[in-house]
Amino acid sequence: MGPCQGRVCGPATEFLLGWTPDSVRPPIFPARLQSLGTVPNIEPAQYEAMRGNQ
């Protein structure tokens, strides 16, 4: 299931295919805003290597 946890495609599949959700699926674990907003401290060469541009 994607990051929206079925909130976008859920109503569409229910309407188009007649599927109904079994239950609400909360995220496995919540993410802290600090971890989402933290920029990693890496060198530009490491960043390019992670992106595969070398």
C-alpha positions as CSV (number, residue, x, y, z in Angstrom):
1,M,0.0,0.0,0.0
2,G,1.3,3.4,-0.8
3,P,2.1,6.4,1.4
4,C,-1.6,7.6,1.4
5,Q,-2.6,4.3,2.9
6,G,-5.4,3.8,0.4
7,R,-7.1,7.2,0.9
8,V,-6.7,8.2,-2.7
9,C,-7.3,4.9,-4.6
10,G,-9.6,3.3,-2.0
11,P,-12.7,5.2,-2.9
12,A,-12.0,4.7,-6.6
13,T,-11.6,0.9,-6.3
14,E,-14.7,0.8,-4.1
15,F,-16.7,2.7,-6.8
16,L,-15.3,1.0,-9.9
17,L,-14.8,-2.6,-8.7
18,G,-17.1,-2.8,-5.6
19,W,-14.2,-3.5,-3.3
20,T,-14.6,-2.6,0.3
21,P,-11.7,-2.1,2.8
22,D,-11.3,-4.8,5.4
23,S,-10.1,-2.3,8.0
24,V,-8.2,0.9,8.4
25,R,-4.5,0.3,8.1
26,P,-2.4,2.7,10.1
27,P,1.3,3.1,9.2
28,I,3.6,0.5,10.7
29,F,5.3,3.2,12.7
30,P,4.9,7.0,12.7
31,A,7.7,9.1,11.2
32,R,9.0,12.0,13.2
33,L,8.9,15.4,11.5
34,Q,12.5,15.9,12.5
35,S,13.5,12.8,10.5
36,L,11.5,13.9,7.5
37,G,13.0,17.4,7.5
38,T,16.6,16.6,8.2
39,V,19.0,17.0,5.3
40,P,21.8,14.4,5.4
41,N,25.3,15.8,5.8
42,I,27.1,14.2,2.8
43,E,29.7,15.3,0.3
44,P,28.5,16.1,-3.3
45,A,30.4,13.1,-4.7
46,Q,28.6,10.8,-2.3
47,Y,25.3,12.3,-3.3
48,E,26.1,11.8,-7.0
49,A,27.1,8.2,-6.3
50,M,23.8,7.5,-4.6
51,R,22.0,8.9,-7.6
52,G,24.0,6.8,-10.0
53,N,25.3,9.6,-12.1
54,Q,28.9,8.5,-12.1
